[in-house]
């Protein structure tokens, strides 16, 4: 994957925690292929005193063998441990000989793999940390895992012996567009920003997927090779992705497919009804886990007040969306994407994908609007009265009594508002103002790819942004209620 690109905030935090002067238990989580291991090894590789990786689908003896091999590489000369209590006792011996160092850094990657059925791994980890390691001010334990549900349930939000023992957690998100551009440029790509946007709409900001691109070829040829050619590299990634994250992936993929087929999103009640699943704790857990993996987001709904209990869940993972839209029903055309260039189907898909791209870069949009320091709420809105139901994908409500009602339009050149579109936009604004009874000034904000043509029908546009706004350096993963 080359050198570490971006991740400046996360890298700085890791370095800060290592030099904190106290014991640290740091949990890093995020979807498969997002670069968790690379972040740690590139930032701290030279100071790791113990470094081991769980074996995907390995049994208990396989995991113990991997642990023992790492112990021997760290200087351990004892017998191979027979269980996890013995394994962590051996690790304690390795650490004890190094307590005179400035810090002792331990890294356990793919930790969920170690917790095989009835293995006793979590109690042994609990005893190791609570019973000894946490009392050593220079011991730093870093754990990673793609199985986000396990990481959250057993480490981050544990209700057992590790409850409240995590000192820091880092949720590693996909690259922003700015980081993606830097990564591609560092790897010899000379693509323009529209092409980079298109690549992001298909692959998202997932470093591993980006690493599969070949700078000697254009984007269409790359997509054909990765998705549609014989033995395509990403042909089986979808099943592997969900299989690595969830021990029972079926209910998760059911929700994903449902949201794929409902582009504007669904409420919890609508998801429950469509899947014939009770709208209780189990569904809440499934949705929360999908959010933690950056597959979906919950957008608040603006009625007369922001109603977080009736939020809209939308599929936001770009790779997962592309796979379900074009690869789920496999095409036999090995040049499918190239042969679809500029067709209505592909252009319409890019139009919808550009809306998702903007929603993933709200902080950059705020930066371009000059309102980064203003408290905001942002949400989607859809009418309950107009037929067909009017919908606005992005509304930014500001503490300075202003509202940016964002119309997002994708085109291969400057966008032109015609007479029909002007009427539709005015009707959407009117419906929004009437149904929400909002008492703030509404600014029509156009977000296009190459800007807006100034004509007789664009006079209501208060602010016009183009795709360059999305490449700003504003942090792309703030909570919905931000400052």
C-alpha positions as CSV (number, residue, x, y, z in Angstrom):
1,X,0.0,0.0,0.0
2,X,3.0,2.3,0.0
3,X,3.7,4.9,2.7
4,X,1.0,6.1,5.1
5,X,-1.2,8.8,3.5
6,X,-3.5,11.0,5.5
7,X,-4.5,9.6,8.9
8,X,-2.7,12.6,10.5
9,X,-5.2,12.8,13.4
10,X,-5.1,9.1,14.2
11,X,-1.3,9.0,13.9
12,X,-1.0,11.9,16.3
13,X,-3.4,10.3,18.8
14,X,-1.4,7.0,18.7
15,X,1.9,8.9,19.3
16,X,0.2,10.9,22.1
17,X,-1.1,7.8,23.9
18,X,2.3,6.0,23.6
19,X,4.0,8.9,25.4
20,X,1.3,9.5,27.9
21,X,3.2,8.3,31.0
22,X,0.5,5.8,32.0
23,X,-0.8,2.4,31.0
24,X,-3.0,2.5,27.9
25,X,-5.5,0.0,26.4
26,X,-6.3,1.3,22.9
27,X,-8.9,-0.3,20.7
28,X,-8.9,0.4,17.0
29,X,-11.9,-0.8,14.9
30,X,-13.4,-0.3,11.5
31,X,-14.5,-2.1,8.4
32,X,-12.3,-4.7,6.7
33,X,-9.7,-3.3,4.3
34,X,-9.7,0.2,5.9
35,X,-6.0,0.2,7.0
36,X,-6.1,-0.4,10.7
37,X,-3.0,-2.7,10.7
38,X,-1.1,-0.3,8.4
39,X,-1.8,2.6,10.6
40,X,-0.3,0.9,13.6
41,X,2.7,-0.7,11.9
42,X,3.6,2.4,10.0
43,X,3.2,4.7,13.0
44,X,4.7,2.4,15.7
45,X,6.4,-0.5,13.9
46,X,9.8,0.4,15.2
47,X,8.8,0.4,18.8
48,X,6.5,-2.7,18.9
49,X,7.7,-5.1,21.6
50,X,5.1,-7.8,20.8
51,X,3.2,-8.0,17.5
52,X,0.8,-10.9,16.7
53,X,-2.2,-11.4,14.3
54,X,-5.2,-13.7,14.8
55,X,-5.7,-16.3,12.1
56,X,-9.1,-15.8,10.3
57,X,-11.2,-19.0,10.7
58,X,-8.4,-20.7,12.7
59,X,-9.3,-22.9,15.6
60,X,-8.0,-22.4,19.2
61,X,-4.8,-24.4,18.6
62,X,-4.0,-22.4,15.5
63,X,-4.5,-19.1,17.3
64,X,-2.3,-20.3,20.2
65,X,0.4,-21.4,17.8
66,X,0.4,-17.9,16.2
67,X,0.6,-16.3,19.6
68,X,3.5,-18.5,20.6
69,X,5.4,-17.8,17.4
70,X,5.1,-14.0,18.2
71,X,6.2,-14.7,21.7
72,X,9.4,-16.4,20.5
73,X,10.1,-13.5,18.1
74,X,9.9,-11.3,21.2
75,X,12.5,-13.3,23.1
76,X,10.4,-16.0,24.8
77,X,12.1,-19.3,25.2
78,X,9.6,-21.3,27.3
79,X,7.2,-24.0,26.3
80,X,4.3,-23.6,23.9
81,X,1.2,-22.5,25.9
82,X,-1.7,-25.0,26.0
83,X,-4.4,-22.4,26.8
84,X,-4.9,-18.6,26.9
85,X,-4.0,-18.4,30.7
86,X,-0.6,-19.9,29.9
87,X,-0.3,-17.7,26.8
88,X,-0.8,-14.4,28.7
89,X,1.4,-15.7,31.6
90,X,4.2,-16.1,29.0
91,X,3.5,-12.6,27.6
92,X,3.8,-11.2,31.1
93,X,7.2,-12.8,31.4
94,X,8.3,-11.2,28.1
95,X,7.0,-7.8,29.3
96,X,8.5,-8.0,32.8
97,X,12.0,-8.2,31.3
98,X,11.4,-4.9,29.5
99,X,9.8,-2.7,32.2
100,X,12.9,-0.6,32.4
101,X,12.2,0.8,28.9
102,X,10.5,4.1,28.3
103,X,7.4,2.2,27.1
104,X,6.5,-1.4,26.2
105,X,4.1,-1.5,23.2
106,X,2.0,-4.6,22.6
107,X,-0.1,-5.0,19.4
108,X,-2.7,-7.8,18.9
109,X,-4.2,-7.6,15.5
110,X,-7.5,-9.3,14.4
111,X,-8.2,-10.0,18.1
112,X,-11.8,-11.3,17.5
113,X,-10.2,-14.4,15.7
114,X,-8.6,-15.4,19.0
115,X,-11.9,-15.8,20.8
116,X,-12.9,-19.2,19.4
117,X,-15.7,-21.2,21.0
118,X,-15.2,-22.0,24.7
119,X,-11.5,-20.9,24.4
120,X,-11.5,-18.8,27.5
121,X,-9.7,-16.0,25.7
122,X,-11.6,-13.0,27.1
123,X,-11.3,-14.0,30.8
124,X,-7.5,-14.6,30.2
125,X,-7.2,-11.2,28.6
126,X,-9.2,-9.7,31.5
127,X,-6.9,-11.3,34.1
128,X,-3.7,-10.2,32.2
129,X,-4.8,-6.6,31.9
130,X,-6.7,-6.0,35.1
131,X,-4.5,-8.2,37.3
132,X,-1.1,-6.9,36.2
133,X,-0.5,-5.0,32.9
134,X,-2.8,-2.0,33.7
135,X,-0.7,-1.4,36.8
136,X,2.5,-0.9,34.8
137,X,2.6,2.8,33.7
138,X,4.7,2.1,30.6
139,X,2.7,-0.8,29.1
140,X,0.6,0.1,26.1
141,X,-1.8,-2.5,24.7
142,X,-3.2,-1.8,21.2
143,X,-5.9,-4.2,19.8
144,X,-7.5,-4.2,16.4
145,X,-10.3,-6.1,14.7
146,X,-12.4,-6.0,11.6
147,X,-15.2,-7.9,13.4
148,X,-16.6,-4.7,14.7
149,X,-19.5,-6.2,16.6
150,X,-17.0,-8.4,18.7
151,X,-14.8,-5.4,19.3
152,X,-17.6,-3.3,20.6
153,X,-19.4,-6.0,22.6
154,X,-16.3,-7.5,24.2
155,X,-13.8,-4.7,24.4
156,X,-15.2,-1.2,23.9
157,X,-18.6,-1.6,25.6
158,X,-17.9,-4.7,27.6
159,X,-20.1,-5.4,30.5
160,X,-17.7,-8.0,31.9
161,X,-14.3,-7.8,33.4
162,X,-13.1,-5.3,30.7
163,X,-15.9,-2.9,31.5
164,X,-14.5,0.7,31.3
165,X,-10.9,-0.6,30.9
166,X,-10.4,0.8,27.4
167,X,-8.5,4.1,27.8
168,X,-9.0,5.1,24.2
169,X,-10.8,4.0,21.1
170,X,-10.2,4.9,17.5
171,X,-12.8,4.3,14.9
172,X,-10.9,4.3,11.6
173,X,-13.1,5.6,8.8
174,X,-12.7,5.6,5.0
175,X,-10.5,8.2,3.4
176,X,-12.0,11.5,2.5
177,X,-11.8,12.7,-1.1
178,X,-8.8,14.9,-0.1
179,X,-7.0,11.8,1.3
180,X,-8.0,9.8,-1.7
181,X,-6.6,12.4,-4.1
182,X,-3.3,12.4,-2.1
183,X,-3.1,8.7,-2.1
184,X,-3.7,8.4,-5.9
185,X,-1.2,11.2,-6.7
186,X,1.4,9.5,-4.4
187,X,0.9,6.3,-6.5
188,X,1.4,7.9,-9.9
189,X,-2.2,8.7,-10.9
190,X,-2.8,11.9,-12.9
191,X,-6.6,11.7,-12.9
192,X,-8.7,14.9,-12.8
193,X,-11.0,15.5,-9.9
194,X,-14.2,14.3,-11.7
195,X,-12.5,10.9,-12.3
196,X,-11.3,10.8,-8.7
197,X,-14.9,11.5,-7.6
198,X,-16.2,8.7,-9.9
199,X,-13.6,6.3,-8.5
200,X,-14.7,7.2,-5.0
201,X,-18.4,6.7,-5.9
202,X,-17.5,3.1,-6.8
203,X,-14.8,2.1,-4.4
204,X,-15.3,4.6,-1.6
205,X,-12.3,5.8,0.4
206,X,-11.1,2.3,1.2
207,X,-7.3,2.2,0.9
208,X,-7.1,-1.5,-0.1
209,X,-9.6,-1.1,-2.9
210,X,-7.7,2.0,-4.1
211,X,-4.5,0.1,-4.1
212,X,-5.9,-2.3,-6.7
213,X,-6.2,0.5,-9.3
214,X,-3.6,0.6,-12.0
215,X,-2.4,4.1,-12.9
216,X,-1.4,3.0,-16.5
217,X,-5.1,2.6,-17.3
218,X,-8.2,4.8,-17.2
219,X,-10.9,4.3,-14.6
220,X,-13.4,2.4,-16.8
221,X,-10.7,-0.2,-17.7
222,X,-9.8,-0.5,-14.0
223,X,-13.4,-1.1,-13.0
224,X,-13.9,-3.7,-15.7
225,X,-10.8,-5.5,-14.4
226,X,-11.7,-5.4,-10.8
227,X,-15.4,-6.3,-11.1
228,X,-16.4,-7.7,-14.5
229,X,-13.4,-9.6,-16.0
230,X,-12.8,-13.3,-15.6
231,X,-11.2,-13.9,-12.1
232,X,-12.0,-10.2,-11.2
233,X,-10.1,-9.3,-8.0
234,X,-13.2,-8.0,-6.2
235,X,-15.6,-10.6,-7.5
236,X,-15.8,-12.4,-4.1
237,X,-15.0,-9.4,-1.8
238,X,-18.6,-8.8,-0.9
239,X,-19.2,-12.2,0.8
240,X,-15.7,-12.1,2.4
241,X,-16.4,-8.6,3.7
242,X,-19.6,-9.5,5.6
243,X,-18.3,-12.9,6.6
244,X,-15.3,-11.3,8.3
245,X,-17.3,-8.7,10.1
246,X,-20.2,-10.7,11.4
247,X,-20.5,-14.3,12.5
248,X,-24.0,-14.4,11.2
249,X,-24.0,-12.1,8.2
250,X,-27.4,-12.9,6.7
251,X,-29.6,-10.5,8.7
252,X,-27.0,-7.7,7.9
253,X,-27.0,-8.4,4.1
254,X,-30.8,-8.5,4.2
255,X,-30.9,-5.0,5.6
256,X,-28.2,-3.9,3.1
257,X,-30.2,-5.3,0.1
258,X,-33.4,-3.6,1.4
259,X,-31.7,-0.2,1.6
260,X,-30.1,-0.8,-1.8
261,X,-33.6,-1.1,-3.3
262,X,-34.9,2.0,-1.3
263,X,-32.4,4.7,-2.3
264,X,-34.1,7.5,-0.3
265,X,-33.7,5.4,2.9
266,X,-36.1,3.8,5.3
267,X,-37.2,4.4,8.9
268,X,-36.7,1.7,11.5
269,X,-40.4,0.9,11.4
270,X,-40.3,0.5,7.6
271,X,-37.2,-1.8,7.8
272,X,-39.0,-3.8,10.5
273,X,-42.1,-4.2,8.5
274,X,-40.3,-5.1,5.2
275,X,-38.1,-7.7,6.8
276,X,-40.9,-9.0,9.2
277,X,-38.5,-8.4,12.1
278,X,-39.5,-7.0,15.5
279,X,-38.5,-3.3,15.9
280,X,-36.8,-4.0,19.2
281,X,-33.3,-4.6,20.6
282,X,-32.2,-7.1,18.0
283,X,-32.9,-4.7,15.1
284,X,-31.3,-1.9,17.0
285,X,-28.2,-4.0,17.4
286,X,-28.1,-4.8,13.7
287,X,-28.5,-1.2,12.7
288,X,-25.9,0.0,15.2
289,X,-23.4,-2.6,14.0
290,X,-23.9,-1.5,10.4
291,X,-23.4,2.1,11.4
292,X,-20.2,1.2,13.3
293,X,-18.8,-0.4,10.1
294,X,-19.7,2.7,8.1
295,X,-22.1,0.8,5.9
296,X,-25.2,2.9,6.8
297,X,-25.9,6.2,8.4
298,X,-28.9,7.4,10.3
299,X,-30.1,10.8,9.2
300,X,-32.4,12.8,11.4
301,X,-35.7,13.9,9.9
302,X,-36.8,17.5,10.1
303,X,-40.5,18.0,10.9
304,X,-41.5,20.7,13.3
305,X,-38.5,19.6,15.3
306,X,-35.6,17.3,14.7
307,X,-36.9,13.8,15.5
308,X,-34.1,11.4,16.2
309,X,-36.5,8.5,16.9
310,X,-37.9,8.6,13.3
311,X,-34.6,8.9,11.5
312,X,-34.0,7.6,8.0
313,X,-31.4,4.9,7.5
314,X,-29.5,5.1,4.2
315,X,-26.9,2.9,2.7
316,X,-23.7,4.9,2.5
317,X,-20.9,2.5,1.7
318,X,-19.9,3.2,-1.9
319,X,-18.4,-0.3,-2.7
320,X,-21.4,-2.1,-1.2
321,X,-23.8,0.1,-3.2
322,X,-21.9,-0.4,-6.4
323,X,-21.7,-4.2,-5.9
324,X,-25.5,-4.5,-5.2
325,X,-26.4,-2.2,-8.1
326,X,-24.2,-3.8,-10.8
327,X,-22.6,-7.0,-9.6
328,X,-25.2,-8.9,-7.6
329,X,-26.8,-10.1,-10.8
330,X,-23.5,-10.9,-12.6
331,X,-23.0,-9.6,-16.1
332,X,-21.3,-11.8,-18.6
333,X,-19.9,-8.7,-20.4
334,X,-16.3,-8.5,-19.3
335,X,-16.1,-4.9,-20.4
336,X,-19.5,-4.0,-19.0
337,X,-18.5,-0.6,-17.4
338,X,-16.6,0.6,-20.5
339,X,-19.5,-0.4,-22.7
340,X,-21.9,1.5,-20.5
341,X,-20.1,4.9,-20.7
342,X,-22.4,7.8,-21.0
343,X,-25.5,5.7,-21.1
344,X,-28.6,7.0,-19.3
345,X,-28.3,4.1,-16.7
346,X,-24.7,4.9,-15.8
347,X,-25.3,8.7,-15.8
348,X,-28.3,8.4,-13.6
349,X,-26.4,6.2,-11.2
350,X,-23.5,8.7,-11.0
351,X,-26.1,11.4,-10.3
352,X,-27.4,9.5,-7.3
353,X,-23.9,8.5,-6.2
354,X,-22.9,12.2,-6.3
355,X,-25.6,13.0,-3.7
356,X,-24.1,10.3,-1.5
357,X,-20.7,11.7,-2.1
358,X,-21.8,15.1,-0.9
359,X,-23.5,13.6,2.2
360,X,-20.2,11.9,3.1
361,X,-18.4,15.3,3.0
362,X,-20.7,17.6,4.9
363,X,-17.8,19.0,7.0
364,X,-16.0,20.0,3.8
365,X,-19.2,21.6,2.5
366,X,-19.5,23.6,5.7
367,X,-15.9,24.7,5.3
368,X,-16.6,25.9,1.8
369,X,-19.7,27.8,3.0
370,X,-17.6,29.5,5.7
371,X,-19.6,28.1,8.6
372,X,-17.2,25.6,10.1
373,X,-17.3,27.4,13.4
374,X,-21.1,27.7,13.6
375,X,-23.2,25.0,15.4
376,X,-25.3,23.1,12.9
377,X,-27.7,20.3,12.5
378,X,-27.8,18.5,9.2
379,X,-30.5,16.1,8.0
380,X,-32.6,14.9,5.2
381,X,-36.2,15.8,4.7
382,X,-39.1,14.4,2.8
383,X,-42.6,15.7,2.5
384,X,-45.6,13.9,4.1
385,X,-48.1,15.9,2.1
386,X,-46.9,16.6,-1.5
387,X,-47.6,14.0,-4.2
388,X,-45.1,12.8,-5.3
389,X,-43.3,13.3,-2.0
390,X,-40.8,16.2,-2.2
391,X,-37.4,15.3,-0.8
392,X,-34.3,17.2,0.0
393,X,-31.2,15.1,0.6
394,X,-29.2,17.7,2.6
395,X,-30.4,20.5,4.8
396,X,-27.9,22.3,7.0
397,X,-29.7,24.2,9.8
398,X,-27.5,26.8,11.4
399,X,-27.4,28.5,14.9
400,X,-27.2,31.9,13.1
401,X,-30.9,31.5,12.0
402,X,-30.0,30.4,8.5
403,X,-30.7,27.2,6.6
404,X,-28.8,25.9,3.6
405,X,-31.2,23.8,1.5
406,X,-28.9,22.0,-0.8
407,X,-29.8,20.8,-4.3
408,X,-27.1,18.4,-5.5
409,X,-26.6,17.9,-9.2
410,X,-24.1,15.8,-11.2
411,X,-23.2,16.7,-14.8
412,X,-20.1,16.4,-17.0
413,X,-20.1,20.2,-17.5
414,X,-21.7,23.3,-15.9
415,X,-25.2,22.6,-14.7
416,X,-28.1,24.6,-16.2
417,X,-31.4,25.1,-14.4
418,X,-34.2,25.2,-16.9
419,X,-37.8,26.5,-16.4
420,X,-39.2,23.1,-15.2
421,X,-36.4,22.6,-12.7
422,X,-36.8,26.1,-11.3
423,X,-40.5,25.4,-10.6
424,X,-39.7,22.0,-8.9
425,X,-37.0,23.7,-6.7
426,X,-39.4,26.5,-5.7
427,X,-42.1,23.9,-4.8
428,X,-39.7,21.9,-2.7
429,X,-38.6,25.0,-0.8
430,X,-42.2,26.0,-0.2
431,X,-43.3,22.6,0.9
432,X,-40.3,22.5,3.3
433,X,-41.1,25.9,4.8
434,X,-44.8,25.1,5.2
435,X,-44.5,21.6,6.6
436,X,-41.7,22.3,9.1
437,X,-43.0,25.8,10.0
438,X,-39.4,26.8,10.2
439,X,-38.6,30.4,11.2
440,X,-35.2,30.7,9.6
441,X,-34.0,32.2,6.4
442,X,-33.7,29.5,3.7
443,X,-30.8,29.8,1.3
444,X,-31.0,27.7,-1.8
445,X,-27.5,26.2,-2.2
446,X,-26.5,24.4,-5.4
447,X,-23.7,21.8,-5.2
448,X,-22.7,20.7,-8.7
449,X,-19.7,19.1,-10.3
450,X,-18.4,22.0,-12.5
451,X,-20.5,24.9,-11.3
452,X,-23.7,26.6,-12.3
453,X,-24.6,28.4,-15.5
454,X,-26.0,31.9,-14.7
455,X,-29.4,32.3,-16.5
456,X,-32.9,33.6,-15.9
457,X,-33.8,30.5,-13.9
458,X,-30.9,30.6,-11.4
459,X,-31.7,33.9,-9.7
460,X,-33.0,32.1,-6.5
461,X,-29.7,30.4,-6.0
462,X,-27.9,32.1,-3.0
463,X,-24.8,29.9,-3.0
464,X,-23.2,27.8,-5.7
465,X,-20.5,25.2,-4.9
466,X,-18.7,22.8,-7.2
467,X,-17.0,19.5,-6.5
468,X,-13.8,21.3,-5.5
469,X,-15.5,22.1,-2.2
470,X,-15.6,18.4,-1.4
471,X,-11.8,18.2,-1.5
472,X,-11.4,20.5,1.4
473,X,-9.6,19.3,4.5
474,X,-12.5,19.6,6.9
475,X,-12.8,16.4,9.0
476,X,-15.3,14.2,7.3
477,X,-16.6,12.1,10.1
478,X,-18.1,14.3,12.8
479,X,-21.3,13.3,14.6
480,X,-24.6,14.7,13.2
481,X,-24.8,17.1,16.1
482,X,-21.6,19.1,15.8
483,X,-20.0,22.3,16.9
